[in-house]
Amino acid sequence: MRSPAPARRKRKPAGRYHHGDLRRSLIDEAARTIQDQGVEHLTLRTVGERLGVSRTALYRHFSDKPALLAAVGREGFVTLRAALTDAWERHGRGRAGFDAMAMAYVRFAVDHPSHYRVMFGGFVQSCAKDGDFIAAATAAFDVLVAAIVEQQEAGIVRRDEPRLLARFIWSVVHGTAMLAIDGQLSGVDAQGEALSRYATERLRTAIAAA
């Protein structure tokens, strides 16, 4: 007699999380839902159903939608900070590093549109009480401020109040980023690279030391 064939291991349905990775899977699924349907359609129940987990399991990690949004936003700010720091350092700091930071900012938005919409969309107010979210957002902004201060001390950038100057620069690159992820830049510049370069050149002139 032949031995019975070994039982085939059942495959997990697509989208199911791996044991011990539920928090990670919830954040990833939230980002996918935001990309597909928008932040306003994100709910814990929908994310749980798509992953095939119980409400009890969900609430062990996130008490409500704002808590999940805060986690998505915090992850975005951590990633953005790393991208800005890498651009600044890898291009030798100074003018070249600063220009590279502007390009890296828009590239981050294009590569992570779901995170970006949570970080800077109207839903950010729901994350305002989350300490980790606020700390990550502040740390990312401080990378820009520190780069400005260093250039001011080197006589490259005008000596305006650093945080105000940082907000001015942010407003320009943020506008480019939003146009890109909203699909408003069609054709060869759909990802905003040409506009980013142009905006960076104009910014350089505007903030140059007299």
N, CA and C of each residue as an Amber inpcrd file, in Angstrom:
protein
   630
   0.8310000  -1.1930000   0.0000000   0.0000000   0.0000000   0.0000000
   0.8720000   1.2510000   0.0000000   0.3660000   2.2370000  -0.7250000
   1.1170000   3.4950000  -0.7210000   0.7530000   4.3290000   0.4950000
   1.7330000   4.9890000   1.0120000   1.4630000   5.8920000   2.1350000
   0.5970000   7.0200000   1.6550000  -0.3120000   7.5060000   2.5040000
  -1.1580000   8.6210000   2.0880000  -0.3170000   9.8510000   1.7940000
  -0.7270000  10.5750000   0.7840000   0.0060000  11.7910000   0.4200000
  -0.0810000  12.7940000   1.5550000   0.9980000  13.5080000   1.8300000
   0.9580000  14.5050000   2.9060000  -0.0860000  15.5650000   2.6110000
  -0.7430000  16.0270000   3.6700000  -1.7750000  17.0490000   3.5040000
  -1.1500000  18.3210000   2.9530000  -1.8220000  18.9080000   1.9800000
  -1.3240000  20.1570000   1.4060000  -1.6240000  21.3110000   2.3320000
  -0.6240000  22.1390000   2.5390000  -0.8030000  23.2880000   3.4080000
  -1.6890000  24.3180000   2.7200000  -2.6830000  24.7820000   3.4290000
  -3.5860000  25.7730000   2.8630000  -2.8730000  27.1090000   2.7130000
  -3.0740000  27.7150000   1.5660000  -2.4730000  29.0240000   1.3300000
  -3.3610000  30.0980000   1.9140000  -2.7290000  31.0970000   2.4910000
  -3.5030000  32.2150000   3.0220000  -4.0710000  33.0190000   1.8800000
  -5.3020000  33.4780000   2.0110000  -5.8770000  34.3310000   0.9670000
  -5.0270000  35.5760000   0.7730000  -5.0440000  36.0870000  -0.4640000
  -4.2680000  37.2990000  -0.7550000  -4.6840000  38.4180000   0.1790000
  -3.7010000  39.1480000   0.6810000  -3.9970000  40.2770000   1.5330000
  -3.9970000  39.9440000   3.0130000  -3.9730000  38.6650000   3.3720000
  -3.9550000  38.3100000   4.7880000  -2.5870000  38.6160000   5.3820000
  -2.6080000  38.9920000   6.6420000  -1.3440000  39.3670000   7.2740000
  -0.6150000  38.1280000   7.7800000   0.6580000  38.2560000   7.9800000
   1.4550000  37.1780000   8.5570000   1.4580000  37.3140000  10.0710000
   1.5130000  36.2120000  10.7400000   1.4570000  36.2010000  12.1930000
   2.5210000  37.1290000  12.7750000   2.0880000  37.9670000  13.7090000
   3.0080000  38.8770000  14.3740000   3.2130000  40.1860000  13.6370000
   2.6120000  40.3320000  12.4520000   2.8190000  41.5250000  11.6410000
   1.5400000  42.3270000  11.4460000   0.5870000  42.1930000  12.3340000
  -0.7020000  42.8270000  12.1000000  -0.5960000  44.3470000  12.0420000
   0.1320000  44.9660000  12.9500000   0.2590000  46.4210000  12.9300000
   0.8370000  46.8950000  11.6010000   1.9160000  46.2170000  11.1590000
   2.5270000  46.5720000   9.8760000   1.5260000  46.4140000   8.7370000
   0.7700000  45.3120000   8.7600000  -0.1990000  45.0420000   7.7010000
  -1.3290000  46.0560000   7.7060000  -1.7540000  46.4930000   8.8830000
  -2.8180000  47.4930000   8.9730000  -2.3710000  48.8160000   8.3480000
  -1.1580000  49.2200000   8.6160000  -0.6390000  50.4640000   8.0450000
  -0.5270000  50.3470000   6.5340000  -0.0050000  49.2220000   6.0570000
   0.1340000  49.0240000   4.6150000  -1.2270000  48.9990000   3.9250000
  -2.1880000  48.3120000   4.5400000  -3.5200000  48.2240000   3.9440000
  -4.2210000  49.5780000   3.9720000  -3.9910000  50.3500000   5.0170000
  -4.5600000  51.7000000   5.0840000  -4.0230000  52.5550000   3.9430000
  -2.7260000  52.4610000   3.6790000  -2.1240000  53.2280000   2.5880000
  -2.7190000  52.8170000   1.2390000  -2.9400000  51.5170000   1.0550000
  -3.5380000  51.0490000  -0.1990000  -4.9760000  51.5580000  -0.3410000
  -5.7220000  51.5370000   0.7540000  -7.1010000  52.0110000   0.7180000
  -7.1550000  53.4950000   0.3870000  -6.2640000  54.2780000   0.9860000
  -6.2130000  55.7150000   0.7120000  -5.8990000  55.9630000  -0.7520000
  -4.9640000  55.1930000  -1.3000000  -4.5920000  55.3540000  -2.6980000
  -5.7620000  55.0060000  -3.6260000  -6.5040000  53.9570000  -3.2790000
  -7.5970000  53.4810000  -4.1380000  -8.8820000  54.2930000  -3.9870000
  -9.1860000  54.7170000  -2.7300000 -10.4990000  55.2900000  -2.4560000
 -10.4720000  56.6640000  -1.7900000  -9.3140000  57.0870000  -1.3030000
  -9.2300000  58.3650000  -0.6170000  -9.3030000  58.1970000   0.8920000
  -8.7670000  59.1780000   1.6120000  -8.7150000  59.1080000   3.0680000
 -10.1200000  59.0520000   3.6700000 -11.0490000  59.7650000   3.0530000
 -12.3970000  59.8530000   3.6180000 -13.1080000  58.5070000   3.6460000
 -12.6670000  57.5500000   2.8290000 -13.3100000  56.2410000   2.7860000
 -12.5950000  55.2030000   3.6510000 -11.5440000  55.6190000   4.3140000
 -10.8080000  54.6910000   5.1740000 -11.5430000  54.4720000   6.4860000
 -11.7640000  53.2270000   6.8570000 -12.3240000  52.8790000   8.1580000
 -11.5730000  51.6720000   8.6930000 -11.5480000  51.5400000  10.0100000
 -10.9150000  50.3670000  10.6030000 -11.6140000  49.0940000  10.1510000
 -12.9220000  49.1470000  10.0760000 -13.6760000  47.9500000   9.6860000
 -13.2910000  47.4920000   8.2890000 -13.1980000  48.4490000   7.3430000
 -12.8420000  48.0890000   5.9740000 -11.4430000  47.4910000   5.9020000
 -10.5110000  48.1040000   6.5940000  -9.1370000  47.5870000   6.6050000
  -9.1120000  46.1900000   7.2130000  -9.8520000  45.9930000   8.3020000
  -9.9020000  44.6850000   8.9370000 -10.5000000  43.6230000   8.0380000
 -11.5570000  43.9770000   7.3400000 -12.1950000  43.0240000   6.4330000
 -11.2700000  42.6320000   5.2880000 -10.5300000  43.5900000   4.7850000
  -9.6170000  43.2970000   3.6820000  -8.4670000  42.4110000   4.1280000
  -8.1300000  42.4810000   5.4040000  -7.0640000  41.6280000   5.9330000
  -7.6010000  40.3290000   6.5350000  -8.9100000  40.3070000   6.7680000
  -9.5090000  39.1100000   7.3550000  -9.2160000  38.9490000   8.8340000
  -9.2420000  40.0440000   9.5880000  -8.9800000  39.9800000  11.0230000
 -10.1830000  40.5280000  11.7900000 -10.2930000  40.1400000  13.0430000
 -11.4320000  40.5410000  13.8640000 -11.2800000  41.9800000  14.3550000
 -12.4180000  42.5590000  14.7670000 -12.3790000  43.9110000  15.3150000
 -11.5610000  43.9400000  16.5990000 -11.6350000  42.8710000  17.3650000
 -10.8540000  42.8050000  18.6060000  -9.3670000  42.9140000  18.3150000
  -8.9120000  42.1990000  17.2830000  -7.4970000  42.2450000  16.9070000
  -7.1070000  43.6480000  16.4340000  -8.0240000  44.2840000  15.7010000
  -7.7540000  45.6390000  15.2180000  -7.5180000  46.5980000  16.3720000
  -8.4260000  46.5450000  17.3490000  -8.3930000  47.5210000  18.4390000
  -7.2380000  47.2990000  19.4060000  -6.5630000  46.1750000  19.2770000
  -5.3580000  45.9820000  20.0860000  -4.2430000  46.9120000  19.6100000
  -4.3240000  47.3260000  18.3610000  -3.2760000  48.1620000  17.7810000
  -3.7040000  49.6100000  17.5750000  -4.9590000  49.8140000  17.1610000
  -5.4450000  51.1660000  16.8910000  -6.8440000  51.3340000  17.4540000
  -7.0150000  52.3450000  18.2810000  -8.3030000  52.5500000  18.9470000
  -9.3680000  53.0910000  18.0140000  -8.9460000  53.8240000  16.9690000
  -9.9030000  54.4210000  16.0480000  -9.1780000  54.8460000  14.7720000
  -9.9350000  55.4240000  13.8470000  -9.3630000  55.8600000  12.5650000
  -8.2630000  56.9030000  12.7460000  -8.4460000  57.9360000  13.5930000
  -7.3550000  58.9020000  13.7750000  -6.0490000  58.2610000  14.2310000
  -6.1350000  57.2270000  15.0630000  -4.9120000  56.5610000  15.5230000
  -4.2080000  55.8650000  14.3640000  -4.9870000  55.2510000  13.4700000
  -4.3980000  54.5990000  12.3020000  -3.8130000  55.6330000  11.3460000
  -4.5290000  56.7270000  11.1320000  -4.0140000  57.7950000  10.2780000
  -2.7160000  58.3750000  10.8360000  -2.6660000  58.5470000  12.1490000
  -1.4540000  59.0870000  12.7740000  -0.2630000  58.1780000  12.5250000
  -0.4940000  56.8620000  12.5470000   0.5950000  55.9100000  12.3020000
   1.0740000  56.0030000  10.8570000   0.1370000  56.1390000   9.9210000
   0.5060000  56.2940000   8.5080000   1.2850000  57.5920000   8.3220000
   0.7820000  58.6800000   8.9070000   1.4520000  59.9650000   8.7790000
   2.8320000  59.9750000   9.4060000   2.9450000  59.3660000  10.5830000
   4.2410000  59.3210000  11.2590000   5.2610000  58.5750000  10.4000000
   4.8450000  57.4470000   9.8340000   5.7480000  56.6900000   8.9680000
   6.1990000  57.5430000   7.7820000   5.2590000  58.3230000   7.2370000
   5.6070000  59.1950000   6.1280000   6.6490000  60.2290000   6.5100000
   6.4800000  60.8510000   7.6720000   7.4390000  61.8650000   8.1010000
   8.8160000  61.2700000   8.3860000   8.8450000  60.0740000   8.9520000
  10.1300000  59.4130000   9.2040000  10.8480000  59.1480000   7.8860000
  10.0980000  58.6690000   6.8860000  10.6790000  58.3900000   5.5780000
  11.1170000  59.6740000   4.8870000  10.3050000  60.7130000   4.9900000
  10.6550000  62.0020000   4.3810000  11.9160000  62.5740000   5.0090000
  11.9950000  62.5140000   6.3160000  13.1870000  63.0370000   6.9950000
  14.4450000  62.3180000   6.5050000  14.3590000  60.9990000   6.3700000
  15.5050000  60.2260000   5.8940000  15.8820000  60.6190000   4.4730000
  14.8670000  60.8460000   3.6260000  15.1320000  61.2230000   2.2350000
  15.7850000  62.5980000   2.1490000  15.3060000  63.5500000   2.9450000
  15.8760000  64.8990000   2.9400000  17.3120000  64.8900000   3.4680000
  17.5260000  64.1680000   4.5460000  18.8630000  64.0880000   5.1350000
  19.8470000  63.4480000   4.1670000  19.4120000  62.3750000   3.5140000
  20.2710000  61.6890000   2.5550000  20.6280000  62.6080000   1.3910000
  19.6420000  63.3480000   0.8680000  19.9040000  64.2580000  -0.2510000
  20.8960000  65.3460000   0.1590000  20.7100000  65.9030000   1.3340000
  21.5800000  66.9700000   1.8550000  23.0150000  66.4870000   2.0130000
  23.1800000  65.3230000   2.6140000  24.5200000  64.8010000   2.8810000
  25.1840000  64.2700000   1.6140000  24.4210000  63.5190000   0.8210000
  25.0050000  62.8570000  -0.3500000  25.4650000  63.8500000  -1.4140000
  24.8490000  65.0300000  -1.4540000  25.2340000  66.0320000  -2.4410000
  26.1530000  67.1090000  -1.8630000  26.7510000  66.8120000  -0.7170000
  27.7940000  67.6860000  -0.1840000  27.3180000  68.8980000   0.5700000
  26.0450000  68.8710000   1.0430000  25.4860000  69.9870000   1.8080000
  25.5190000  71.2650000   0.9630000  25.5210000  72.4210000   1.5770000
  25.6070000  73.6600000   0.8200000  24.5290000  73.8080000  -0.2470000
  24.8600000  74.5450000  -1.3080000  23.8880000  74.8220000  -2.3740000
  23.3990000  73.5370000  -3.0410000  24.3310000  72.6810000  -3.4230000
  23.9620000  71.4550000  -4.1330000  23.0850000  70.5590000  -3.2640000
  23.4500000  70.4330000  -1.9960000  22.6610000  69.6000000  -1.0910000
  21.2690000  70.1600000  -0.8810000  21.1860000  71.4890000  -0.7910000
  19.8910000  72.1220000  -0.5750000  18.9790000  71.9500000  -1.7860000
  19.5410000  72.1090000  -2.9820000  18.7610000  71.9040000  -4.1960000
  18.2820000  70.4450000  -4.2850000  19.1450000  69.5300000  -3.8980000
  18.7860000  68.1100000  -3.9380000  17.6540000  67.7990000  -2.9560000
  17.6240000  68.5040000  -1.8360000  16.5420000  68.3020000  -0.8680000
  15.1860000  68.6410000  -1.4700000  15.1270000  69.7260000  -2.2380000
  13.8680000  70.1270000  -2.8600000  13.3920000  69.0560000  -3.8360000
  14.3090000  68.5130000  -4.6150000  13.9570000  67.4570000  -5.5560000
  13.5220000  66.2000000  -4.8160000  14.2150000  65.8880000  -3.7230000
  13.8860000  64.6900000  -2.9470000  12.5100000  64.8040000  -2.3110000
  12.1350000  66.0060000  -1.9240000  10.8240000  66.2320000  -1.3060000
   9.7020000  65.8760000  -2.2820000   9.7770000  66.4120000  -3.4970000
   8.7400000  66.1400000  -4.4890000   8.7510000  64.6640000  -4.8800000
   9.9300000  64.0830000  -5.0040000  10.0340000  62.6630000  -5.3460000
   9.3850000  61.7990000  -4.2700000   9.5730000  62.1720000  -3.0110000
   8.9290000  61.4290000  -1.9200000   7.4140000  61.4630000  -2.0770000
   6.8550000  62.6370000  -2.3560000   5.4030000  62.7650000  -2.4980000
   4.8800000  61.8980000  -3.6370000   5.5900000  61.8980000  -4.7480000
   5.1730000  61.1060000  -5.9090000   5.2560000  59.6150000  -5.6090000
   6.2750000  59.2140000  -4.8720000   6.4690000  57.7940000  -4.5510000
   5.5580000  57.3160000  -3.4230000   5.1040000  58.2470000  -2.5530000
   4.2880000  57.8770000  -1.3930000   3.0570000  58.7860000  -1.2900000
   2.2110000  58.8020000  -2.3040000   1.0800000  59.7470000  -2.3030000
   0.0960000  59.5340000  -1.1610000  -0.1330000  58.2810000  -0.7550000
  -1.0700000  58.0290000   0.3450000  -0.5540000  58.6210000   1.6460000
   0.7110000  58.3870000   1.9450000   1.3120000  58.9580000   3.1450000
   1.2660000  60.4840000   3.0850000   1.5920000  61.0330000   1.9120000
   1.6630000  62.4820000   1.7750000   0.3100000  63.1300000   2.0270000
  -0.7590000  62.5260000   1.5460000  -2.0970000  63.0940000   1.7450000
  -2.4820000  63.0920000   3.2240000  -2.0490000  62.0810000   3.9500000
  -2.3250000  62.0460000   5.3900000  -1.4750000  63.0810000   6.1130000
  -0.2170000  63.2000000   5.7250000   0.7050000  64.1090000   6.3920000
   0.2810000  65.5640000   6.2840000  -0.2620000  65.9410000   5.1100000
  -0.5270000  67.3520000   4.8630000  -1.9590000  67.6520000   4.4420000
  -2.8290000  66.6590000   4.4420000  -4.2090000  66.8870000   4.0590000
  -5.0350000  67.4510000   5.2040000  -6.3150000  67.6580000   4.9470000
  -7.1950000  68.2090000   5.9700000  -7.4130000  67.2830000   7.1450000
  -6.9730000  66.0340000   7.0030000  -7.1680000  65.0590000   8.0740000
  -6.0760000  65.1460000   9.1350000  -5.0820000  66.0310000   8.8820000
  -3.9620000  66.1090000   9.8130000  -4.4180000  66.5450000  11.2060000
  -5.5210000  67.2970000  11.3030000  -5.9990000  67.7450000  12.6060000
  -6.3700000  66.5800000  13.5060000  -6.8160000  65.4840000  12.8970000
  -7.1850000  64.3170000  13.7040000  -5.9620000  63.6420000  14.3080000
  -4.7780000  63.9770000  13.8030000  -3.5400000  63.3740000  14.3120000
  -2.8280000  64.2830000  15.3110000  -3.3840000  65.4810000  15.5190000
  -2.6720000  66.5030000  16.2830000  -2.3970000  66.1220000  17.7340000
  -3.1680000  65.1740000  18.2770000  -2.9660000  64.7850000  19.6670000
  -2.0090000  63.6000000  19.8110000  -1.5440000  63.0780000  18.7000000
  -0.6280000  61.9390000  18.7330000   0.8080000  62.4490000  18.8580000
   1.4350000  62.1750000  19.9820000   2.7780000  62.6900000  20.2390000
   3.8150000  62.2050000  19.2590000   3.7330000  60.9350000  18.8480000
   4.7100000  60.3920000  17.9070000   4.5750000  61.0570000  16.5380000
   3.3400000  61.3190000  16.1320000   3.0990000  61.9950000  14.8520000
   3.7090000  63.3990000  14.8760000   3.4340000  64.1580000  15.9370000
   3.9480000  65.5190000  16.0520000   5.4680000  65.5280000  16.0940000
   6.0560000  64.5950000  16.8360000   7.5160000  64.5360000  16.9460000
   8.1580000  64.2380000  15.5970000   7.5700000  63.3130000  14.8390000
   8.1250000  62.9580000  13.5290000   7.9830000  64.1140000  12.5470000
   6.8400000  64.8040000  12.5870000   6.6250000  65.9530000  11.7060000
   7.6230000  67.0640000  12.0290000   7.8200000  67.3330000  13.3070000
   8.7580000  68.3830000  13.7280000  10.1820000  68.0430000  13.3170000
  10.5560000  66.7740000  13.4800000  11.9130000  66.3470000  13.1330000
  12.1760000  66.5100000  11.6360000  11.1730000  66.2010000  10.8010000
  11.3450000  66.3520000   9.3520000  11.5040000  67.8180000   8.9840000
  10.6900000  68.6850000   9.5730000  10.7720000  70.1200000   9.2780000
  12.1000000  70.6900000   9.7630000  12.5870000  70.1930000  10.8870000
  13.8360000  70.7110000  11.4480000  15.0440000  70.4020000  10.5700000
  14.9560000  69.3610000   9.7410000  16.0380000  69.0860000   8.7960000
  16.1850000  70.2570000   7.8360000  15.0560000  70.7780000   7.3590000
  15.0700000  71.9350000   6.4680000  15.5880000  73.1800000   7.1820000
  15.1070000  73.3960000   8.4030000  15.5380000  74.5710000   9.1640000
  17.0450000  74.5300000   9.4210000  17.5590000  73.3690000   9.8020000
  18.9920000  73.2430000  10.0790000  19.8280000  73.5160000   8.8360000
  19.3400000  73.0630000   7.6770000  20.0690000  73.3050000   6.4310000
  20.0850000  74.7910000   6.1020000  18.9950000  75.4760000   6.3910000
  18.9320000  76.9230000   6.1570000  19.9140000  77.6500000   7.0680000
  19.9100000  77.3100000   8.3440000  20.8010000  77.9630000   9.3040000
  22.2630000  77.7690000   8.9130000  22.6140000  76.5570000   8.5010000
  23.9970000  76.2820000   8.1060000  24.4000000  77.1580000   6.9180000
  23.5010000  77.3340000   5.9690000  23.8040000  78.1630000   4.8060000
  23.8270000  79.6540000   5.1610000  23.0020000  80.0470000   6.1240000
  23.0550000  81.4380000   6.5870000  24.4040000  81.7240000   7.2190000
  24.8950000  80.7970000   8.0110000  26.1800000  80.9810000   8.6810000
  27.3300000  80.9890000   7.6850000  27.1260000  80.3230000   6.5350000
  28.1520000  80.3000000   5.4920000  28.0300000  81.4910000   4.5450000
  27.0270000  82.3520000   4.7770000  26.8430000  83.5200000   3.9400000
  26.1990000  83.2200000   2.5990000  25.5240000  82.0700000   2.4810000
  24.9060000  81.6690000   1.2130000  23.4680000  82.1410000   1.1230000
  22.7640000  82.0830000   2.2680000  21.3320000  82.3760000   2.3060000
  21.0830000  83.6180000   3.1490000  20.1240000  84.4180000   2.7530000
  19.7840000  85.6450000   3.4730000  19.3970000  85.3260000   4.9170000
  19.6460000  86.2710000   5.7990000  19.4460000  86.0220000   7.2340000
  18.0470000  86.4000000   7.7130000  17.0380000  85.8880000   7.0320000
  15.6670000  86.0170000   7.5180000  15.4580000  85.0120000   8.6430000
  14.3410000  85.1690000   9.3590000  14.0460000  84.2180000  10.4370000
  13.9760000  82.8170000   9.8240000  14.7950000  81.8770000  10.3050000
  14.9360000  80.5690000   9.6490000  13.6310000  79.7870000   9.4700000
  12.7820000  79.7590000  10.4980000  11.5660000  78.9530000  10.3960000
  10.5750000  79.5770000   9.4170000  10.5310000  80.9010000   9.3620000
   9.6660000  81.5650000   8.3990000  10.1680000  81.3180000   6.9780000
  11.4730000  81.3900000   6.8150000  12.0750000  81.1200000   5.5090000
  11.8200000  79.6680000   5.0980000  11.8890000  78.7710000   6.0660000
  11.6290000  77.3540000   5.7850000  10.1900000  77.1460000   5.3100000
   9.2550000  77.8670000   5.9240000   7.8540000  77.7410000   5.5060000
   7.6520000  78.2740000   4.0890000   8.3560000  79.3320000   3.7510000
   8.2750000  79.8750000   2.3870000   8.7580000  78.8360000   1.3730000
   9.8920000  78.2300000   1.6580000  10.4460000  77.2120000   0.7510000
   9.5120000  76.0090000   0.6770000   9.0190000  75.5870000   1.8290000
   8.1000000  74.4430000   1.8900000   6.8550000  74.6980000   1.0540000
   6.3090000  75.9270000   1.1260000   5.0810000  76.2270000   0.3910000
   5.2710000  76.0450000  -1.1100000   6.4610000  76.3560000  -1.6120000
   6.7290000  76.2210000  -3.0400000   6.8520000  74.7530000  -3.4440000
   7.6650000  73.9980000  -2.7100000   7.8610000  72.5900000  -3.0860000
   6.6050000  71.7680000  -2.7910000   5.8510000  72.1700000  -1.7590000
   4.5950000  71.4770000  -1.4610000   3.5970000  71.6650000  -2.6030000
   3.5450000  72.8730000  -3.1360000   2.6510000  73.1230000  -4.2620000
   3.0040000  72.2580000  -5.4560000   4.2810000  72.1400000  -5.7560000
   4.7210000  71.2790000  -6.8550000   4.3510000  69.8290000  -6.5940000
   4.5680000  69.3860000  -5.3550000   4.2630000  68.0020000  -4.9960000
   2.7730000  67.6930000  -5.1620000   1.9120000  68.6010000  -4.7180000
   0.4770000  68.3770000  -4.8200000   0.0250000  68.3480000  -6.2740000
   0.5580000  69.2290000  -7.0990000   0.2180000  69.2150000  -8.5200000
   0.5960000  67.8730000  -9.1440000   1.7540000  67.3510000  -8.7480000
   2.2200000  66.0830000  -9.3140000   1.3350000  64.9140000  -8.8900000
   1.0280000  64.7950000  -7.5950000   0.2650000  63.6200000  -7.1560000
  -1.2160000  63.7370000  -7.4930000  -1.6750000  64.9480000  -7.7880000
  -3.0650000  65.1190000  -8.2320000  -3.2150000  64.9740000  -9.7380000
  -2.1160000  64.6730000 -10.4300000  -2.1740000  64.4540000 -11.8600000
  -2.3660000  65.7190000 -12.6730000  -1.9620000  66.8620000 -12.1200000
  -2.1400000  68.1380000 -12.8090000  -0.9630000  68.4950000 -13.7060000
   0.1060000  67.7030000 -13.6290000   1.2750000  67.9550000 -14.4660000
   1.3550000  66.8340000 -15.5000000   0.7620000  67.0370000 -16.6310000
   0.6750000  65.9870000 -17.6380000   1.9010000  65.9810000 -18.5460000
   1.9410000  64.9750000 -19.4110000   3.0160000  64.8810000 -20.3930000
   4.3340000  64.4360000 -19.8070000   5.4070000  64.9920000 -20.3440000
   6.7450000  64.5370000 -19.9680000   7.1080000  64.9200000 -18.5330000
   6.3810000  65.8790000 -17.9540000   6.7110000  66.3150000 -16.5860000
   5.6450000  65.8700000 -15.5870000   5.0460000  64.7110000 -15.8200000
   3.9630000  64.2320000 -14.9600000   4.3880000  64.0910000 -13.5060000
   5.6570000  63.8010000 -13.2760000   6.1460000  63.6230000 -11.9120000
   6.7820000  64.8990000 -11.3510000   6.6920000  65.9680000 -12.0880000
   7.1080000  67.2610000 -11.5610000   8.5940000  67.5310000 -11.5050000
   9.4070000  66.7310000 -12.1990000  10.8520000  66.9230000 -12.0920000
  11.3020000  68.2390000 -12.7310000  10.7650000  68.5570000 -13.9050000
  11.1540000  69.8010000 -14.5780000  10.6880000  71.0140000 -13.7780000
   9.4490000  70.9530000 -13.2750000   8.9420000  72.0620000 -12.4610000
   9.7350000  72.1770000 -11.1710000  10.1240000  71.0670000 -10.5940000
  10.9310000  71.0870000  -9.3630000  12.2630000  71.7760000  -9.6000000
  12.9050000  71.4420000 -10.7080000  14.1910000  72.0780000 -11.0190000
  14.0260000  73.5770000 -11.2270000  12.9840000  73.9540000 -11.9620000
  12.7470000  75.3730000 -12.2120000  12.4480000  76.1120000 -10.9050000
  11.5630000  75.5290000 -10.0770000  11.2020000  76.1580000  -8.8060000
  12.4260000  76.2920000  -7.9020000  13.2800000  75.2800000  -7.9200000
  14.4790000  75.3090000  -7.0850000  15.4230000  76.4330000  -7.5210000
  15.5590000  76.6070000  -8.8200000  16.3990000  77.6990000  -9.3300000
  15.8580000  79.0630000  -8.8990000  14.5520000  79.2240000  -8.9880000
  13.9350000  80.4970000  -8.6080000  14.0360000  80.7110000  -7.0900000
  13.8740000  79.6340000  -6.3390000  14.0180000  79.7330000  -4.8860000
  15.4350000  80.1480000  -4.5180000  16.3940000  79.5650000  -5.2190000
  17.7920000  79.8880000  -4.9220000  18.0320000  81.3830000  -5.0840000
  17.4750000  81.9680000  -6.1370000  17.6320000  83.4010000  -6.3660000
  16.9280000  84.2070000  -5.2620000  15.7270000  83.7530000  -4.8670000
  14.9370000  84.4770000  -3.8980000  15.5600000  84.4920000  -2.5030000
  16.2530000  83.4120000  -2.1270000  16.7530000  83.3050000  -0.7570000
  18.2500000  83.6170000  -0.6540000  18.8760000  83.9340000  -1.7870000
  20.3260000  84.1800000  -1.7710000  20.6600000  85.3920000  -0.9000000
  21.7960000  85.3000000  -0.2390000  22.2680000  86.4100000   0.5810000
  22.5580000  87.6090000  -0.3170000  22.2330000  88.7880000   0.1810000
  22.4420000  90.0120000  -0.6220000  23.9110000  90.3110000  -0.7610000
